[in-house]
Amino acid sequence: MILGQINNMSKFTKFLGGTAVALTLMAGATQASAALITQWGYEVQAGFSAFGPVAPDQNAAPNDSDNNGVVGSNPNAGIGGLPTTISWGLGANGGPSSSLSVTPSVTPPPNLFTNAGPVAGASITHANNVITGGSLSLESATLATTLSLTPVNPAGSTIGPIPIIFSILFQETPNGGVDGVCTPGTGGTPCADIFVLDNPGALSFDLLIDEFIYTVELLVDGLGVLSDEACAAADEVAGCVGFITPENQTSTLDTAFRISARPVAEPGTLALLGLGLLGLGIARRRKAAA
């Protein structure tokens, strides 16, 4: 039997049509054997399930577009119809608005190997364009992704889709900075914008499958610990995790993930440990009785 375990499951929530739906990884798929899974097929789906501020009555408020429909080959992924682009602001001098978009990975060949290098996931692109003063900026976004894993060697039933939710905070910095000075750690004038990942714990989770624990790690190119000043500018505590995007540039962050495995402790070892603890308890009781 396969049992799915995801760390911090309460955080894995997605919003569809204004309704919060708890997503869980169901148990019940079976493998042909308890052997280590060494090769996988996979599929990544993605879309924005929420963003703010939502103020359609105000000029140039954030709005969504480019709905993904049913992305990829898995119609049961549960995120079909979510937008893949958020745009906001009136472009300066008639230029384009700023935007944030996500591109799910196409269905790749089964080239994901256990305890090997990473494979490509979705990509995130920020078009950091100059917008006019008074335009409503993006402040936060929820990126809903799902990962489906199909054991190839040995062959087995598809696991998932596994929900992975990223809570993103965004700070649109004034291009001239405060008193002519940009936030330290974000580059020179014009000032760069700041993204903060509010739940970095979502970057790693475990799956318990038969006799092995598989750890899935998500990697984001350019993601790291920001300066204390950048964290403060985004109203976050020191040591926050995020990325910086230069003004007047389009920045793409490529994501990837990998799987590592370790065996669950042998039943015989656990039995011996249990007997040892039992013996220790008996010895202590005898000593107390003496």
Stockholm file with secondary structure:
# STOCKHOLM 1.0

chainA/1-290         MILGQINNMSKFTKFLGGTAVALTLMAGATQASAALITQWGYEVQAGFSAFGPVAPDQNAAPNDSDNNGVVGSNPNAGIGGLPTTISWGLGANGGPSSSLSVTPSVTPPPNLFTNAGPVAGASITHANNVITGGSLSLESATLATTLSLTPVNPAGSTIGPIPIIFSILFQETPNGGVDGVCTPGTGGTPCADIFVLDNPGALSFDLLIDEFIYTVELLVDGLGVLSDEACAAADEVAGCVGFITPENQTSTLDTAFRISARPVAEPGTLALLGLGLLGLGIARRRKAAA
#=GR chainA/1-290 SS CEECCCTTGGGCEEEETTEEEECCCCCCCCBSSSSCCCEEEEEEEEEEEEEECCCTTSTTCCEEEEECCSCTTCTTSSCTTCEEEEEESCBGGGCCCEEEEEECCCCCCSCEETTSCCEEEEEEEEEECCBCTTCCCCCEEEEEEEEEEEEEETBBCCEEEEEEEEEEEEECCCTTCBTTBCCTTSCSSSCCEEEEESCGGGGEEEEEETTEEEEEEEEETTCEECCHHHHHHTTCCTTCEEEEECTTEEEEEEEEEEEEEEECCCHHHHHHHHHHHHHHHHHHHHHHHC
#=GC SS_cons         CEECCCTTGGGCEEEETTEEEECCCCCCCCBSSSSCCCEEEEEEEEEEEEEECCCTTSTTCCEEEEECCSCTTCTTSSCTTCEEEEEESCBGGGCCCEEEEEECCCCCCSCEETTSCCEEEEEEEEEECCBCTTCCCCCEEEEEEEEEEEEEETBBCCEEEEEEEEEEEEECCCTTCBTTBCCTTSCSSSCCEEEEESCGGGGEEEEEETTEEEEEEEEETTCEECCHHHHHHTTCCTTCEEEEECTTEEEEEEEEEEEEEEECCCHHHHHHHHHHHHHHHHHHHHHHHC
//
